[in-house]
Amino acid sequence: MNHHRITTIDISTNTIIRILGVVAFIFLLLETWRILASVFLAIVIAAALEPSLRWLESHRIRRAVSVPAIYLVAFAGLAGVFYVILPGLFSEINTLSRDLPDKITSFLNTQTGEDESGGLAFIVPYVEDLLQSIQSKIGDLGGDVFVFITSIFGGVVSFFFTLVASFYLSLDRKEVERFLTEITPVSYRSHVSDLWSRIQKRLGHWLQAQFILAIFMGVSVFILLTILGSPYATTLGILAGFLEIIPFLGPLIAGFLILLFVSLGAGDPNIITGLIAVAVYVLFQQIEQNFILPTVMARVVGSNPLVILTSALIGAELLGFWGIIIAIPLVAVLGEVMRDFQSDESQTKVPQDSKPPP
């Protein structure tokens, strides 16, 4: 006689509701990632301004005065810098995209002794397509500084939302902390408040460190290329500073661009000048890696370099520019949370060989 065992799977209503809730939450994240990224960036900006605001408070300057003043000065300064730099930047890129294919052809013919149909000249069409794409994007901007800035932030709404949110977070530094404590059980509120304070400091230090690194590299490259007589000093200086956002890969991209643009810059192609520029750029990178970076960045992130690189690549793949921007500070936040969790776990864990007191 055969006996068949019947397995019954009982799924409760609560389980179904939880599964649907998780699916809905994931869907909500995918649909609102731009808003969440704007909020996170606003928190980072507010955290970066916090030390200055506290210093002003210690000198009896209230936030109602100091916050608007700092934002007005910062906005006016950035607007002035962009107004002075961006027109020249657009002009340089347009000139570069127009002249560089011919310079590459001339350079390859000089090196190989062949006409455009042979040697390495087969790469010229690819370079032309790339530069025409860049030129079209620059042309679409029409030299409009505001359009350029808002396109980086994902649109006008995201740009102003980030500014307004960071402004109000700076004006009331306890707002996020109050929200976190309201949704946290009473027994954990002091713990969550302390954790948020540490996260806030880490985010602020990260943005300050990133700003220092970008300024150092951008100014250094600009001065170097100005001395070498490159007509693309402004463009490459800004790109070198901007690419500091991308860990590890950013400097490699900047070095390649410097070699390409300086070697094929104004006048006849000169690979020696390009190699000199790259050699000095590598020296700048060594100064940054050995003296500046350990001081201003390592203590901020405190993560394995492979973790940082992987997170940046994943962020770029998922969210593009936004992903690169928020990847490292997000790793810093998660690292702080994990360290806090591990600390709590070690404190509550009872050693197995411990014996109760007599």
N, C-alpha and C positions, 0 to 999 in steps of 0.2 A: 504494500500500500504506500503510495507516494504522498508525502506531506510537503506542501508548498508553504514556505514562510512568507508571510505578507508583511512588508515593511511600510509602516505608516509615518509619513513626515507631517508633523503638526507645526504649521506656521501661524503664530498668533497675529492678531490684528496689530499689536504694538510693533512687532518685528516688521511687518509690511509698511507701517507708517514710518518707521525709522529708515528703512531702505529708500522709500520714496523721498524722505526728507534729505538724505545724503545726495541722491540724484539731483534733486531740485537745487540743493546748495552748490553742487559742482556746476550745474547749468547757469546758475546766477553768477558765479565767479567768472565763467567764460564770457558771459554777456556784459559784465560790468568791469572788466579788468582795467579799462582805461580810466574809469572813475577811481577805482581802488589805487591804481598807480599814481594818480594825481594827489589823492589823499596822503599816500605814503610819502611822496616827494614833498608835500606841504609840511608834513611832520618833520622830515629831515631838515628842511630850511629853517623851520621854527626852532628846532633843536640846535642848529648851528649858530643861531643868533642869541640863544639863551645866555651864554657867558657874558656877552657884551651888555645885554639888558640887565643882568644881575649886578654887573659892575656899576652901571648907571644908577640902579636902585640903591646901591650902597652909598652913592653920592646924592641921595635924596631927589633923584629925577624919576618921576613916576612913569609907568609904562604908557599911560595915556598920552604922554608927551614923547617919550623916547622911541616907542615903536613906530608911530607915523614919521618921525624925523629920520630914523634909520632907513625905512622903506623909501621915503622920498629921495634921500641922498643916494641910496643904492640904485634906484630906478633911473635917476637923472644921470648918474655916472655911467651905468651900462648903456643907456640910450646915447650918451655922448660918444662913448667908445665905439659902439656899433655904427653910429652916424659917420664917424671919421674913418673907420676901418673897412666896413662892408662895401662901400662903393669901389674902393681900390681892389678889394678882394674879388668882386664880380668882374671887374675889368681884367685882372690878371688871369682869372680862369677862362674868360672868353678868349683872350689873346693866346693862352696856352692851348686851348682846344682847337684854335684855328691854325696855329703854327706847328704844333708838336708832331703831327703825322709826317710833314715834310722833313722835319729835323731828324726823326727816326729813320726815314728812308735814306737821307743823306749820310747819317751815321753808319747804318748797316752797309751801305755801298762802299763807304770809306774803309770799313773793317774787312769786308769780304772781297772787295775789288770787283764786284759784279753789279749788274744793273738791277732794277727793281723786280725783275722777274725771277731772280735767282737768290741764292744765299739764304739769309734769314729774313729777307724782306717779306716773306709770306705772313708775318705777324702784323704788318702794317694795317691791313683792313680791319683786324680785330681791335687794334688801338684806335683807329678812326671811329669805329662804331661806339667804343666806350666813351671817347671824348665827345662825340656828337650827342650821346645820351646825357652826359654831364652838362653840356652846353644848353641843351633843350630845357633841362630842369632849372638851370640858372636863368635862362630866358623867361621861363614861366613865372619866376619870382619877380621879374621886371625891375630888379634892383630895389624892391620894396623891403626895407629893413623889418618892418612890422610883420609882413607876410613870412619872411625868413624865420623870424623868432617863433611865431605861432606855429609854423609848420613843424618845427622841432618838437614843440610841446603837444603835437597831435591836433591842433586846431585852436581857434580863438576861444571857444568855451573852456577847453581844458587849461589853456594858458591862464585865463583870468580866474578860473576856479582855483588853480594852484596858488596864485598870488593872494586871492582873498582868503582862502583857507589858512595859508601860512600866516597871514596878517592877524587873523583872529586867534589863532593858536598862540602866537607871540604875545598878543594883548592879554590873553587869559591863559597863563601857563598851566593852570590846574584843570583845564577843561577836559583833556583826554584822561587825566588821572581820575577825575570825578566819574567820567563815563565808565571806566574800567572797574572802579570800586562799586558802582551801582549794580553792575551785572555779575559781581563776584560774591560768593558767600561771605558772610561776616567774618568767619574765622580765618579767611585767607586775604582779607582786604589789605592789612598792613604789609603782608608779604608781596602782594601784587603791586602795591604802591612803590615799594622799594625796588622791585624788578623793573618797573616802568622808568623810575628815575635813572637806573643804570643804563637801560636801553637808550633813553633820551641823550645821556651824555655820550654814549658810544656813537650814535648817529651824528650828533653835532661834531664830534671830533673827526669822524670820517669825512664829512663835507669840507671842513676846514683843511684837512690834510690833502684832499683831492684838489682843492683850490690852490694850495701852495705848490703842489707838484705840477699842475697845469701851467701856472704862471712861470715857474722856474724854467720848464722845458720850452714853452712858447717864446719867452723873451730870449733865452739862450740861442735857440735856433734862428730867431730873427736877427740877432746881432751877428751871429756867425755868417749867415748868408748875405747880410748887408756888407760885411767886410769882404766877402768873396765876390761881390758885385752881381749877385743873382737878382734878376728882375722879379723873382717869385718869393722874395723874402717874407713879405706879409702873409701870403697864402700858406706857405710851408710852416711859418711860425705858428699861425693859428691852428693848422691841421695837427702839428706836433703836440701842441698843448691840448687840443681836443681829444686826440687819440690816447692821451694818458688815461682816459676813462676806461679804456679796454685793457685789462691786465694782460701782460706778456705779449699778446699779439699786436697791440697798439703800437709799441715802439718798433716792432719789425716792419709793420706797414709804413710807418713814418720814415724809417731808414730807407726803404725801397723807393718811396716817393722822392726823398731828397736826392738819392743817387740818380734817379731818372730825370727829374726836373733840372737839377744843376748841371748834369752832364750834357743835356740837350737844351740848355737855356739860350740866352741871347748870344748871337754870334755863332761861330763854328762849334760843332759838337766837341766837348772836351771831357773825356772820361776821367782824366787825372784830377781835375777840379772836383768832379763828383765824388771820387774816392776820398779826397781830402775832407770834403764836407761830411761824408759818412763816418770817417775815422774820428773827427772831432765830435760828431753826434754820439758815437759810441762812448767817447770819453765823458760826455755829459751824462749819458745813461749810467756809467759806472759811478760817477759822483752822486747821482740820485740814489742808486741802489745801495751804495755803501755808507752814505752819510745822511742823506735826507730821508729816504724811505724807512730805515729802521727807527728813526726818531718819530716821524709823524704818522706812519701808517701801520706798522706791524702791531703796535699796541692797540690800535683801533679795531682791526678786524680780528686778529688772533686766530686765524684759520690756516689750514694747510694750503699752500699755493695751488696744488692740484684741485682742491675743492673750490677755490676762488675762480680758477680758469674754467672749470667745468660749469660752475654756476653762471658765469658770464656768457658762455656759449649757449647754454640752455635758455637763458633769458633772451638772448638775441634771436634764437630760433622761434621761441614762443611769442615774444612781444616786440621784436625788432629793437628800435632805439630805446624804447622805454625799458625793455628787458635788461639791456646793458646798464642803464642808469641805476636801476633799483636792485640789480643782482647782488652786488657786494654788500651794500648796507642791509639787505634782507638776510644774507648769510650771517652778518654780524649780529643781527637781532636773534635769529634762530640759534646761533652759537651761544648767546647769552642765556636764552631760555633753556637750552640743553644743559649748560653748566649749572644753572640754578636747579634744574630737575635732578641732576646727578648728585648735587650737594645735599638736597633734601633726602634723596634715597640713601646716601651713605650715612646720614645722621640718624635715620629711622631704622637702619638695619642693625640687628643685634648679632654680635659675633657668636658663632656656634660653640666655641670653647669657653664662653663666659659662663660663670657659675653665679647663681644668686647668692647674695650675702647671707651669712649664717644668722 
